[in-house]
């Protein structure tokens, strides 16, 4: 009978042993309590203790469950209300795939029309959306030049009369009205420059639907800027015609805009920028900089400009070693052979690459800068929308225009004697291209430029009388070959999930002067190094 409690559950057994240990001294001391009576009292006490213990365990278990449920509820609530300024836990968030909107081509693709209600007409930007750049991130510094390019109209605005004067050399007029694009064509452009430029406008509207204000503009697809600043100087001079094009220079007022090749250059098999940028990044990793050929490389068409023909004199010969390896690009031959020798991502095999302008600026600059090689930049006369953000001795090495061969030889010798510094210059340039010229920022530049431009208009934009509505289907569906391929590849398939980067402020006079002065002083310092180098070479007879 006294041992019977030990046959209860484990909890009771554990309590029984614990009680016996406590009460054993009292049994031994004898308080005059009879054995049966003592046993009854002790049994009752044991039952009370066991009941209390079990009740406590049940209470603790219940409390634990309640706490866990509360914690789960709190965690769920916190997940739903977590501040969008901070990244959400990857174990909690599962994003559904973004719906993609591809081309809707009809069976008879030669008569494509713009489909209705096939693509979102507005974009809703959320603060916690995930994109390639954080919401409201400040745009790259070269965006500040938008303010400078539009400054000629900052006080007068842009009138209808001024816009019509830009028609003189324009290839087309483009109007954006209620989120749709209308184009009035004036004259054909070289190859498909105008086609892929208009395609770029269409993709901008797909990326930021409903966000581009109404506007009208004139676009000139020829290389050379034509709006001479001197013709519009003085208090009584008319305002200059606002004319968009791919490049400008210090003597002109043309408004620079991203060139057609960002969406592909069909005639020479150059892919759209977004995919090509990835290939260039992979190409950089094939050969380490120190294992590359220790010479300056250039490949292109020398017949388009005298300065390029002059460059060809710097090629290696029996008489001279100018540290240059120069090759003529025969595009006709390349097209027949499938462009096997013109893959841009496979041309990152020299430590140095030369950039030289053609008849004006050249689209090749971004491809050369992306190669991790030190870009030897023959003194340029033109700029495009991003190159004004480049700095000598940081992103490139300046080369003299009228003494190219000696300048190139010095640059290569200097780089091969300063390995780490040379690598740093090449890396800074490729980082700039990969990070600050990715396609998101190209679209953001277009967005901000057009938005600021529209604010200057002093007339109500309207659909031109002779214009046609253009959409992605009417452009891409009737085409074939590289044109269709590159349009399909560069098609924006869904609206952006966050707004464009935040525009940096305009330059004040002092800061703008500082930028110009820094470039000039760096160029002068490098020229002094070069002259010292050649003086020493002449003294030693090298």
C-alpha positions, -999 to +999 in steps of 0.1 A: +000+000+000+028+025+008+045+019-024+013+020-045+018+057-055+049+048-073+028+031-100+012+063-111+025+084-140+060+097-141+050+131-128+033+115-097+064+092-092+087+122-093+064+140-067+063+110-045+101+107-042+103+145-036+077+143-007+093+113+009+126+131+011+110+162+028+088+143+053+112+115+064+126+135+094+091+140+109+083+103+108+115+095+125+110+121+153+075+109+162+049+136+170+023+112+184+005+107+152-007+072+145+006+053+115-028+052+097-037+087+104-002+099+093-005+080+061-039+095+054-027+130+060+004+125+040-016+109+011-039+139+011-010+163+011+006+144-018-025+146-038-027+183-033+009+188-043+005+166-074-026+185-084-009+218-079+020+206-100-001+193-128-022+225-128+010+245-129+023+225-158-010+229-177-010+266-170+026+270-182+019+249-213-012+270-220+007+302-214+035+290-237+010+283-265-006+317-260+027+334-261+037+316-292+004+325-309+008+361-298+043+361-311+032+346-344+004+372-346+028+400-337+054+388-362+027+386-389+015+421-381+051+435-381+057+418-414+026+435-428+035+469-414+073+469-416+088+502-427+094+502-465+126+521-458+142+488-447+146+455-466+121+429-457+132+394-445+137+372-475+122+343-456+089+361-453+085+378-486+076+358-517+069+380-547+048+368-575+063+370-609+057+403-627+031+400-655+049+405-689+033+422-719+049+410-751+042+421-787+007+414-801+013+408-837-016+399-860-015+370-885-009+396-913+021+413-898+026+437-927-005+456-915+000+458-878-021+481-857-019+494-822-038+470-799-062+485-774-061+478-737-031+454-740-006+474-719-011+493-686-017+530-692-005+541-658+023+531-634+020+530-596+052+535-578+055+520-543+083+530-519+092+493-511+094+481-547+126+463-557+144+476-588+180+478-600+184+511-582+167+521-549+136+543-550+146+580-551+183+572-554+201+603-568+208+601-605+244+599-617+262+633-617+261+636-655+223+642-653+232+677-641+240+686-677+203+684-685+200+718-668+228+732-688+215+719-722+181+735-715+195+767-701+192+787-734+154+785-729+152+790-691+141+826-693+122+827-726+106+793-727+100+774-760+074+789-784+057+772-812+076+795-836+110+784-822+100+748-825+090+752-861+124+767-869+140+734-858+122+716-886+148+729-911+172+700-905+150+676-885+143+640-897+111+638-878+087+655-853+076+635-824+046+643-802+035+626-770-002+632-763-021+614-735+006+587-733+006+579-770+033+587-796+027+604-830+054+608-856+056+632-885+085+622-908+103+648-928+132+629-944+149+595-942+178+590-917+210+571-923+203+533-920+177+528-892+188+555-868+154+571-868+136+538-864+155+527-833+154+562-819+116+562-821+116+527-807+135+541-777+108+566-771+082+539-772+100+518-747+103+548-723+065+551-724+062+514-716+086+517-687+068+548-673+033+547-687+012+577-679+042+596-665+056+614-696+040+648-700+025+660-733+051+675-756+063+681-792+100+679-803+121+679-834+148+653-839+179+654-862+196+620-867+227+634-884+260+633-865+269+670-866+253+696-843+240+726-862+224+751-838+253+776-836+255+795-803+269+826-819+237+831-840+216+834-809+239+855-787+229+890-775+199+907-760+180+911-792+188+877-807+159+852-811+158+821-790+175+791-805+154+764-821+152+734-798+166+705-818+174+670-803+203+650-816+229+625-804+258+648-797+269+684-792+300+705-788+311+738-772+300+759-801+264+746-805+231+744-785+217+711-798+200+691-770+218+658-766+198+625-763+207+588-761+216+574-795+198+547-813+224+520-806+211+515-770+183+496-786+205+479-812+224+487-844+209+463-868+231+470-898+263+460-880+249+434-857+255+453-825+230+441-799+208+462-776+227+477-747+212+458-718+223+424-731+255+437-746+265+452-713+262+418-696+284+403-723+310+430-719+311+423-682+316+386-688+342+394-715+362+414-690+367+383-669+382+361-696+417+377-694+431+394-663+444+429-671+481+420-663+478+391-688+465+412-716+486+424-746+506+454-733+496+476-763+469+500-774+442+485-796+419+501-821+396+486-847+373+507-869+367+524-902+395+549-909+379+563-940+352+583-923+376+610-910+411+624-916+420+621-879+414+583-881+436+580-912+462+599-893+459+574-864+467+545-888+503+560-891+508+549-855+506+512-863+536+490-857+561+490-886+597+481-893+606+518-886+586+525-855+571+509-825+544+532-811+529+506-789+498+505-810+479+477-827+455+491-852+430+472-875+407+482-903+371+471-898+355+459-931+318+458-923+309+444-957+333+415-952+321+410-917+284+408-927+293+380-952+312+361-926+286+363-899+303+391-878+327+365-863+355+391-860+334+420-846+321+406-814+326+436-790+327+414-759+357+395-774+378+426-779+389+431-743+423+414-748+446+445-747+456+466-717+448+498-736+421+507-761+419+538-782+388+560-787+389+584-816+360+603-831+348+597-867+331+624-887+317+635-853+312+616-820+312+578-822+289+553-805+319+531-799+330+551-769+307+533-744+319+499-757+356+509-753+351+523-718+334+491-707+364+469-713+385+473-681+413+485-704+427+520-700+409+541-726+433+563-745+410+592-755+422+612-785+412+647-778+375+649-786+355+678-802+320+664-794+302+650-764+271+628-760+247+627-730+270+609-705+306+616-715+307+650-698+307+630-665+341+614-673+373+627-658+409+625-672+433+603-653+403+588-635+382+573-662+405+577-692+440+589-703+440+619-727+459+616-760+470+646-780+452+651-813+481+664-834+508+642-821+490+609-816+518+584-821+542+599-795+513+605-771+501+569-774+536+555-769+540+576-737+506+566-724+514+528-729+549+531-714+535+550-684+508+525-678+532+495-681+554+512-655+525+521-632+505+488-633+482+494-604+474+530-613+467+520-649+444+492-637+426+516-615+418+539-644+405+510-665+384+497-637+369+532-629+358+535-665+342+500-667+325+506-633+311+538-646+297+521-676+283+491-657+268+511-628+260+546-641+251+538-677+229+508-672+197+508-692+176+519-662+196+551-661+194+557-698+156+556-695+158+579-664+179+604-684+153+604-711+125+608-685+141+638-668+152+655-700+117+652-716+100+663-683+122+693-679+118+701-716+080+700-714+080+725-686+096+750-710+069+747-737+048+779-740+021+763-762-002+734-759+012+703-776-011+687-802-011+658-827+006+670-859-016+671-889+005+647-910+016+624-881+008+588-876+003+571-843+032+547-836+033+519-811+056+489-805+034+466-826+033+489-857+071+492-856+082+457-847+056+434-862+062+442-899+100+439-896+123+410-900+160+400-894+180+420-869+155+448-868+127+425-855+152+405-833+166+436-816+132+452-811+119+420-795+150+418-773+149+454-761+111+455-756+101+467-721+077+440-710+062+456-679+060+491-662+087+501-637+078+493-601+094+525-587+099+560-600+131+573-617+161+584-598+161+619-582+175+646-604+207+663-589+206+701-587+220+722-615+256+734-613+262+768-598+287+789-616+315+781-592+310+744-592+307+743-630+339+763-633+356+738-609+347+708-630+361+725-662+392+737-644+399+702-629+398+686-664+420+713-678+446+711-650+448+673-652+452+674-690+480+700-686+498+679-659+498+648-681+510+669-711+539+681-689+548+645-680+547+636-717+570+664-727+594+655-699+593+618-711+602+627-746+629+652-736+646+623-717+641+600-747+658+625-770+687+630-746+694+593-743+688+587-780+660+561-774 
